[in-house]
Amino acid sequence: MPLRKWFRAIFLYFQPGGISTVRLSRMLGITYKTAWLMGHKIRHAMSTKDSLRKLTGLIRITPGRYGRVYNPTAFRHPQEHPVLIGASLTANGQAKYVKIKQVMSEDILIRSAGYGGLMKFIKTHAKNEAGEIISDLNRPLGERSKLLSHLGKAAFNWLNGTFRGIGPKHLQLYLDQFCCYENSRTRRQEISNQGLAYCSEMKRITLRQLVARPALIPVTAEYDRVMRLERSNGRSGSRGRSAS
């Protein structure tokens, strides 16, 4: 791949809002598969850079859920992906640095993050010497951080508007991409100027390594069991009415 196309791809990806794989393939005159690989390598650079920075000072964490769908049960739908939205806050309550992270299967309690997920988030993404940590995990919706809830909704709208939705396997890379844009905006930095620096500092990663990432797909056995039972009851009821 010519370097000029890599430079252009990096420039486009580090523009506020980013670019979809379809648009990138058309603009660079390359296949969808090649554009997808280039985009994921750039997202990998963003994600790696984010992992090196921890939340500090006053930290607030609130739960969210990407992929809200019609769900008549109390159990998590297969297309609902619980996340935790955390941020370092300024003295006046504004976000200095934001992270949005998927919750692992074993850390989900019914349809949201459980206490174990919160502890893992703090251990992984907050500095040991961080100041006060405020959690909204068990708070009513009206008492949760409106700022963080708004950031979560903005991220989810961006995923759906730009990419027509993202599945669980690569969702984290896209969430890190959104946070990269948001954190650059908050710090009033030119994100396009950071692109080459981010990508040049990263070690080479192959397609095999990218697709081999474990999918963070939470278990939905209870939801599936309930829906199978309801369908079975519905069929039984139909047969009963027909027989009568």
N, C-alpha and C positions, 0 to 999 in steps of 0.2 A: 504494500500500500504506500503510495507516494506521501512524503512528509507533509506536503502542502494540504492534502486532504485531511490528515490528522490534525494539523493546525486549525483548519476551518471547522472540523468537527468539535474540537475542544472549545473554540470560540463560541460556537452555537450552543453547546451544552452549558456553558458558563454564562449565558445570557439569562436574565431574570425570566423564569417561567420555563426555560429549557426548550426542548424540541422533541417531537415524537420520532420513533424509528422510521415510520413511513416517510415523513417529511425529509429526514436526514438522507435517506436512500435516494430520494428524488433530487435533492439539492446537490449531492455529491456524485450522482450518476453511478451508484453502486447497488449491489443486491441488498435485499432486506436482511438476509442473514449476516452479511458483512457489517451493515449499519447497526444491527442489534449487538454484535460483538463489540464494535467500537464504543457504542453507548454504555454497555455494561462494564467495559474496562475503565471508562471515565467515571462511572458511578462508583466503581470499586475504589478509585483514587479518592473520591469524596468521602466514602464510608471509612476508609483507612485513616484519613486525616481526622475525621470526627472522633474515632476511637482513641486518639492520642490526647484529646482534651476532656477533662473532667468538669463536672458542675461544681461550683464553689459558692461560698457565702450563704446567703439565704436561698434555699431551694424549695420549690413547690412542685408537687407531683399530683397529677390527676389522671384517672382512667378514661379511656376512650374506646370506641369500637368502629373499625372500618368495615364497610360493606353491609350497612343496615338493609335488611330485606324484610318482607312480610314474614313474621314468625309467630304463629298462634300458640306456641308452647313456651314453657319456662326455660327450655334448654337452648344452647347455642346452635344457631344454624350453621351449616358447613361453609357458608359464604360470609360469616361474621368473624372478624379477626380482631381480638382484643389487643389494645396497645396501652402503653403508659406514656404520658406526655409530661416531661420534666423540664424545668428551666431554672437557671440562676437569675435571681431578681435584683433589681436596683432598689435603693431606699424608697423610691416612690412607687414600687410595685410593677415596674416594667421589666420585660424579659431581656436579659443580657446575652444569654446563650440557651438554645433550645435543643432538646433531644426527644425524638419520638421512636419508641422501640416496641417491637412485637413481643408478645408474652408467650412463653413456651407452654406446650400442652400441659405439662405437669403442674404449672403454676396458675391455671385457669380455674376459677371457682364459678361453676354454672355458666355464666355468659361474660364474665369480666375477670380482671386480674385478681388473684388472691394475695394473701399476706406474703407467701413465698416469692411470688413474682415481684412484689414491691421491694423485698429485701435484696433480691438479686439485682434489681435496677440500681438500688442505692450502692451496693457493693461494687458493681461494675462501672457505674457512670458518675459517681460522686466522690470527691476527694475525702480522704479520711478526716482531714481537719476542717471539713465543711462546717458552717455555722448551723443555724436552725434548719431542720427539714420538716416541711409541712406536707402531710399526705391527705388527699381528698378521698381515699379509697372507700371508706365506710360512711362518707357524708351524703346527705340527700343531694339531688341534682341542683337544687337552688342554692346550696351552700358551697358548691365547687367553684374553682377558679374560672371566672368567665373568660379571662385572658387566654388561659391554656386550652379551654374548650373551643374558643374561637380559632386558635392556631390549629387545633386538630381538625376542625371542620374545613378550614382553608386548605390543609394538606389533602384531605379526602376529596374535596371538590377539584383540586388541581389534578390528582390522580385520575379521576373520572373524566374530567374535561380534556386533558391532554392525551391520555393513553387509553381512554375508554375502559378504565378499571384495570387493576393489577391483582394477580393471584398470589397466594401465600408464599410460594417458593422464593420469589425475588422481591417481595414487598418491602423488605427491610432496606434494600439498596435504594429504592425509590423514595422511601421515607427519609433516608439520610440525604438524598439529593435535595428534597424540599427544605430540610433543615439547613443545608449548606447555603441555599438562596436566602432563607430567612435570617440566618446569623450574619451573613454579609450585609444584608440590608440594615439590620440593627446596628452593626458596627460602622455603617456608612462606608464600606469598602467597595471598590470596583471589583465585582466578582470575576469579570473577564480577565483582569490582571492576575488573578490567582490561579487560573486554569492551568497554564503551562507549568507553573511551579508545583502544583499539586501532582500533575501527571508525570513530570520528570523525576520526582522524588520516589515514585512507586516502583517496586520490583515488577518484573515481567510476570503476567498471569495469562494462562492459556484458556481456550474455550473449555477444555476438559475440566479444568479447575473451577471455572465459573459455574458450569452446569452440575458439578458434583456437590455443590453446597447442599446440606440437608434442608429439606423443606420444613419450615415451621408451621406445619399443618395441625392445628389443635384437634384432638379427638372429639368426634361428634356422635358417638355410639348411642347416647341416650336420646338425642334428637331423632336419629334414624329409627330407633326402636319405637318411640312414641308415634312417629308418622306411619310406620308400618302397621302398628296396632290400630290407628285411626282408619287407615285404608281398609284393613281387614274388617273392622267393625262396620265400615260403610258398605262393603260388599255383602256382609252378612245381613245387614238391614235391608238392602235392596232385594236379596233373595227371599227374605221373609215377607216383604211387601208383595213380591211377584207371586209367591205361593198362596197368599191370601186372596 
